[in-house]
Amino acid sequence: MNKRACDIIIDSGSSENIISKAMVTKLGLQIGKNHALYKIGWIKRGTEVKVTEVCHIKFSIGKNYADKVTCDVVEMDACHIMLRCP
């Protein structure tokens, strides 16, 4: 995978869950069409990114926290996964 600033960001200011296209490809995750099309401008240097795909992922942090989320799939430089705070 490309070098990123970090692997995961949990952001109280974010309104969406996002996963990088590179991570989806590397892990062989299934993607689907995103029916709520929109653009994001700050996750990739120098360009605005159109969100057209989604991916359902299961993840855990440590031994005590596990969750399932739907993430928008995008090309991004910021990190591999960005999660909004619940």
N, CA, C and O of each residue as an XYZ file, in Angstrom:
344
protein
N       0.838     -1.178      0.000
C       0.000      0.000      0.000
C       0.885      1.244      0.000
O       2.043      1.202      0.417
N       0.327      2.332     -0.467
C       1.067      3.588     -0.457
C       1.309      4.036      0.971
O       0.533      3.723      1.874
N       2.401      4.777      1.168
C       2.684      5.310      2.492
C       1.685      6.422      2.808
O       1.483      7.326      1.997
N       1.071      6.358      3.965
C       0.076      7.332      4.393
C       0.522      7.931      5.719
O       1.433      7.417      6.367
N      -0.121      9.013      6.114
C       0.190      9.643      7.392
C      -0.153      8.717      8.555
O       0.531      8.741      9.579
N      -1.197      7.903      8.419
C      -1.596      6.963      9.466
C      -2.475      5.886      8.851
O      -2.872      5.987      7.690
N      -2.777      4.862      9.627
C      -3.635      3.789      9.130
C      -5.104      4.091      9.365
O      -5.932      3.826      8.493
N      -5.447      4.643     10.530
C      -6.851      4.880     10.874
C      -7.001      6.222     11.577
O      -6.168      6.603     12.400
N      -8.062      6.927     11.247
C      -8.432      8.176     11.930
C      -9.849      8.000     12.438
O     -10.735      7.622     11.672
N     -10.081      8.266     13.716
C     -11.437      8.332     14.259
C     -11.694      9.800     14.524
O     -11.085     10.393     15.415
N     -12.590     10.387     13.755
C     -12.748     11.836     13.679
C     -14.138     12.268     14.124
O     -15.134     11.936     13.480
N     -14.203     13.001     15.217
C     -15.504     13.478     15.715
C     -16.135     14.492     14.770
O     -17.340     14.730     14.845
N     -15.347     15.096     13.881
C     -15.890     16.071     12.942
C     -16.336     15.465     11.627
O     -16.959     16.144     10.810
N     -16.025     14.193     11.412
C     -16.379     13.544     10.149
C     -17.834     13.092     10.167
O     -18.345     12.653     11.197
N     -18.492     13.202      9.027
C     -19.880     12.750      8.926
C     -20.004     11.455      8.141
O     -21.110     10.947      7.960
N     -18.877     10.910      7.668
C     -18.879      9.693      6.873
C     -17.784      8.740      7.337
O     -16.780      9.171      7.904
N     -17.975      7.443      7.095
C     -16.927      6.437      7.251
C     -16.313      6.238      5.875
O     -17.032      6.063      4.892
N     -14.971      6.264      5.798
C     -14.286      6.219      4.508
C     -13.156      5.194      4.578
O     -12.463      5.102      5.591
N     -12.969      4.420      3.500
C     -11.861      3.479      3.375
C     -11.146      3.750      2.056
O     -11.786      4.062      1.052
N      -9.823      3.633      2.060
C      -9.065      3.891      0.832
C      -9.244      2.754     -0.166
O      -9.359      1.587      0.207
N      -9.264      3.117     -1.419
C      -9.393      2.122     -2.491
C      -8.220      1.141     -2.446
O      -8.385     -0.040     -2.751
N      -7.030      1.633     -2.064
C      -5.853      0.769     -1.961
C      -6.068     -0.325     -0.918
O      -5.683     -1.471     -1.145
N      -6.672      0.006      0.212
C      -6.918     -0.990      1.253
C      -7.964     -2.003      0.800
O      -7.809     -3.199      1.048
N      -9.017     -1.549      0.146
C     -10.052     -2.447     -0.376
C      -9.436     -3.447     -1.354
O      -9.738     -4.639     -1.301
N      -8.579     -2.961     -2.238
C      -7.920     -3.817     -3.217
C      -6.978     -4.801     -2.534
O      -7.009     -5.996     -2.829
N      -6.143     -4.310     -1.625
C      -5.167     -5.157     -0.930
C      -5.841     -6.270     -0.136
O      -5.342     -7.395     -0.119
N      -6.968     -5.980      0.524
C      -7.667     -6.963      1.343
C      -8.685     -7.785      0.553
O      -9.267     -8.727      1.091
N      -8.905     -7.439     -0.718
C      -9.851     -8.176     -1.554
C     -11.294     -8.029     -1.089
O     -12.080     -8.970     -1.196
N     -11.648     -6.847     -0.569
C     -13.003     -6.599     -0.070
C     -13.956     -6.349     -1.230
O     -13.549     -5.846     -2.276
N     -15.221     -6.700     -1.044
C     -16.236     -6.461     -2.066
C     -16.733     -5.026     -1.967
O     -16.873     -4.473     -0.877
N     -16.997     -4.434     -3.129
C     -17.531     -3.081     -3.167
C     -18.874     -3.074     -3.875
O     -19.187     -3.964     -4.666
N     -19.661     -2.049     -3.575
C     -20.954     -1.853     -4.214
C     -21.087     -0.408     -4.640
O     -20.231      0.420     -4.328
N     -22.150     -0.104     -5.345
C     -22.404      1.246     -5.833
C     -22.927      2.131     -4.705
O     -23.767      1.701     -3.914
N     -22.438      3.352     -4.632
C     -22.921      4.338     -3.668
C     -24.028      5.140     -4.342
O     -23.798      5.772     -5.373
N     -25.214      5.119     -3.772
C     -26.344      5.821     -4.383
C     -26.454      7.275     -3.951
O     -27.213      8.036     -4.550
N     -25.709      7.678     -2.917
C     -25.700      9.071     -2.461
C     -24.388      9.709     -2.907
O     -23.482      9.896     -2.096
N     -24.283     10.043     -4.189
C     -23.039     10.569     -4.744
C     -22.716     11.943     -4.175
O     -23.588     12.801     -4.042
N     -21.436     12.131     -3.840
C     -20.956     13.424     -3.371
C     -19.455     13.496     -3.594
O     -18.845     12.512     -4.010
N     -18.843     14.659     -3.321
C     -17.410     14.849     -3.505
C     -16.775     15.263     -2.183
O     -17.407     15.910     -1.347
N     -15.499     14.873     -2.009
C     -14.706     15.253     -0.838
C     -13.452     15.940     -1.358
O     -12.842     15.473     -2.320
N     -13.061     17.049     -0.729
C     -11.933     17.807     -1.250
C     -10.658     17.772     -0.448
O      -9.641     18.265     -0.936
N     -10.642     17.224      0.749
C      -9.440     17.369      1.572
C      -8.696     16.067      1.847
O      -7.679     16.101      2.541
N      -9.146     14.929      1.343
C      -8.489     13.659      1.679
C      -7.405     13.247      0.696
O      -6.632     12.331      0.976
N      -7.338     13.910     -0.451
C      -6.295     13.614     -1.440
C      -5.692     14.926     -1.904
O      -6.410     15.868     -2.240
N      -4.381     14.980     -1.920
C      -3.689     16.214     -2.288
C      -4.008     16.650     -3.713
O      -3.949     15.857     -4.653
N      -4.346     17.920     -3.847
C      -4.471     18.531     -5.152
C      -5.718     18.237     -5.952
O      -5.824     18.679     -7.096
N      -6.663     17.508     -5.395
C      -7.840     17.187     -6.203
C      -9.053     16.925     -5.316
O      -8.930     16.623     -4.129
N     -10.208     17.047     -5.922
C     -11.461     16.692     -5.264
C     -11.801     15.259     -5.665
O     -11.606     14.882     -6.820
N     -12.302     14.460     -4.733
C     -12.565     13.051     -4.978
C     -14.066     12.802     -5.021
O     -14.788     13.202     -4.108
N     -14.539     12.143     -6.076
C     -15.951     11.769     -6.206
C     -16.158     10.412     -5.527
O     -15.407      9.467     -5.771
N     -17.171     10.326     -4.684
C     -17.487      9.081     -3.976
C     -18.554      8.332     -4.772
O     -19.680      8.810     -4.918
N     -18.190      7.143     -5.292
C     -19.115      6.372     -6.130
C     -19.309      4.937     -5.652
O     -20.192      4.238     -6.150
N     -18.481      4.476     -4.674
C     -18.542      3.079     -4.230
C     -18.593      2.985     -2.706
O     -18.144      3.892     -2.004
N     -19.145      1.880     -2.201
C     -19.175      1.603     -0.765
C     -18.645      0.196     -0.508
O     -18.611     -0.647     -1.405
N     -18.233     -0.037      0.741
C     -17.706     -1.329      1.153
C     -18.148     -1.577      2.593
O     -18.086     -0.671      3.424
N     -18.589     -2.786      2.893
C     -18.989     -3.159      4.254
C     -17.811     -3.878      4.891
O     -17.328     -4.877      4.358
N     -17.340     -3.367      6.049
C     -16.174     -3.973      6.690
C     -16.449     -4.301      8.156
O     -17.247     -3.643      8.823
N     -15.762     -5.339      8.634
C     -15.727     -5.679     10.046
C     -14.321     -5.361     10.524
O     -13.353     -5.644      9.819
N     -14.191     -4.775     11.717
C     -12.872     -4.458     12.239
C     -12.881     -4.560     13.756
O     -13.940     -4.575     14.385
N     -11.700     -4.629     14.328
C     -11.577     -4.623     15.786
C     -10.397     -3.751     16.175
O      -9.431     -3.603     15.425
N     -10.500     -3.178     17.367
C      -9.408     -2.412     17.956
C      -9.121     -3.075     19.297
O      -9.935     -3.022     20.220
N      -7.969     -3.691     19.386
C      -7.645     -4.442     20.599
C      -8.533     -5.676     20.721
O      -9.110     -6.135     19.736
N      -8.638     -6.212     21.942
C      -9.426     -7.418     22.178
C     -10.873     -7.125     22.567
O     -11.719     -8.018     22.525
N     -11.158     -5.895     22.939
C     -12.460     -5.594     23.529
C     -13.425     -4.811     22.648
O     -14.566     -4.590     23.054
N     -13.013     -4.388     21.467
C     -13.913     -3.611     20.627
C     -13.948     -4.195     19.220
O     -12.908     -4.333     18.578
N     -15.118     -4.531     18.750
C     -15.327     -5.004     17.382
C     -16.584     -4.334     16.836
O     -17.525     -4.064     17.583
N     -16.595     -4.065     15.529
C     -17.729     -3.368     14.942
C     -17.837     -3.721     13.461
O     -16.913     -4.286     12.877
N     -18.983     -3.378     12.862
C     -19.222     -3.487     11.427
C     -19.667     -2.110     10.951
O     -20.523     -1.486     11.579
N     -19.100     -1.634      9.857
C     -19.481     -0.334      9.319
C     -19.548     -0.395      7.803
O     -18.933     -1.256      7.173
N     -20.299      0.524      7.230
C     -20.318      0.736      5.791
C     -19.454      1.958      5.522
O     -19.683      3.026      6.091
N     -18.465      1.801      4.658
C     -17.543      2.887      4.338
C     -17.670      3.274      2.871
O     -17.904      2.423      2.013
N     -17.514      4.563      2.594
C     -17.372      5.027      1.221
C     -15.949      4.715      0.777
O     -15.007      4.891      1.551
N     -15.782      4.253     -0.463
C     -14.477      3.875     -1.003
C     -13.958      5.024     -1.855
O     -14.634      5.459     -2.788
N     -12.752      5.524     -1.539
C     -12.175      6.643     -2.285
C     -10.657      6.488     -2.382
O     -10.039      5.772     -1.594
N     -10.078      7.169     -3.355
C      -8.619      7.329     -3.419
C      -8.289      8.420     -2.414
O      -8.832      9.522     -2.497
N      -7.388      8.123     -1.447
C      -7.034      9.166     -0.488
C      -5.606      9.023     -0.002
O      -5.042      7.929      0.017
N      -5.026     10.166      0.394
C      -3.673     10.231      0.939
C      -3.684     10.326      2.458
O      -2.667     10.051      3.095
N      -4.803     10.707      3.049
C      -4.861     11.005      4.485
C      -4.602      9.779      5.355
O      -3.856      9.872      6.329
N      -5.197      8.639      5.030
C      -5.062      7.422      5.834
C      -5.682      6.254      5.069
O      -6.096      6.413      3.921
N      -5.745      5.086      5.698
C      -6.382      3.924      5.071
C      -7.874      3.856      5.409
O      -8.693      3.538      4.546
N      -8.226      4.156      6.666
C      -9.629      4.148      7.086
C      -9.890      5.386      7.948
O      -9.095      5.704      8.832
N     -10.998      6.082      7.695
C     -11.437      7.189      8.532
C     -12.826      6.892      9.026
O     -13.734      6.666      8.226
N     -13.011      6.887     10.341
C     -14.307      6.578     10.940
C     -14.837      7.786     11.686
O     -14.095      8.482     12.378
N     -16.123      8.023     11.537
C     -16.746      9.084     12.326
C     -16.960      8.549     13.735
O     -17.113      7.342     13.922
N     -16.974      9.419     14.711
C     -17.272      8.989     16.079
C     -18.760      8.667     16.171
O     -19.585      9.390     15.612
N     -19.112      7.586     16.872
C     -20.534      7.230     16.982
C     -21.299      8.261     17.793
O     -22.507      8.122     17.986
